[in-house]
Amino acid sequence: MTPRTHWTAWIAVSVLALAGSACAGQSPTVTIHTEAYPRPPYSEATYYVYERDGKVICTKLAICDKYDQCDTGYHVGAFVDPDDQKTGKPYHVTAAVPVPPSKRAKHQCLAKFVPDAL
């Protein structure tokens, strides 16, 4: 490899690396975690909380009974039902995990309220 070819290859690799990092910057990380609250009798309210850049962008609420029949609602931003606010802290919280860009369109909360996250 001649010195000129070497530098041309190095420049091409640098340009591709910068282009890849620019693409990654266009799609900020969206994470999801859950919070569960008890609902008497024999029911549970599960909140699916979507965040981007440390801010809650939308919340999915699923209230399910002991037969796994659920009522689901979607809310812009942070949301906690007044019944669950009275309860206090959730009894179960999962760690936040990133939602890959290829899977975001399947999440109704993002599709309805935050289309720029898709």
ABEGO torsion letter per residue (X at the ends): XBAAAAAAAAAAAAAAAAAAAAAAAABBBBBBBBBBBBBOBGBBBBBBBBBBGGBBABBBBBBBBAAGBBBBBBBBEBBBBAAAAAAEBBABBBBBBBBBAAAAAABAAAAAABAAAX
